[in-house]
Amino acid sequence: MISRIFIDTNVLVYAYDYTNEIKHNKAKTILFSKNNTNDDFYISTQILNEFYSVLARKQVLHSSITKYINEIIDNSNVVPILLENTMKALNIKEKYGFAWYDSVVLATSIQNSCYIIYSEDFQHNQIIDGVVKIINPFIN
């Protein structure tokens, strides 16, 4: 059975940031091993935008970020942020008190039937709305 996994921005950043070798290697394995696993990876346009912003703040060249984004697109399913995501995010924010953009990530995951999110920004193993499980892939 294929698992639909939503990837948060921090996992993508670690895949291209060499400052933490352990997290870098783990993130690269996650992102580029999809052909060797039963996992199907999803990201949103929001995640791509956040990824660009984080790397630009780290002084990474625009041309390099463009190359990385194309690699990410080739190795994942990119979904847009829809009105339904925004409306669901309003409920998640109110119910759980997450930051706005984290709520949008969770809502987008749910709307795309991704019931696992790889992120280090939430509590590991937390269940959201009884359907989404947060996994911190950097915890051994």
ABEGO torsion letter per residue (X at the ends): XBBBBBBBAAAAAAAABAABAAAAAAAAAAAAAAAABABBBBBBAAAAAAAAAAAAAAGBBAAAAAAAAAAAAAABBBBBBBAAAAAAAAAAAAAAGBBAAAAAAAAAAAAAGBABBBBAABBBGBBBGGABBBBBAABX
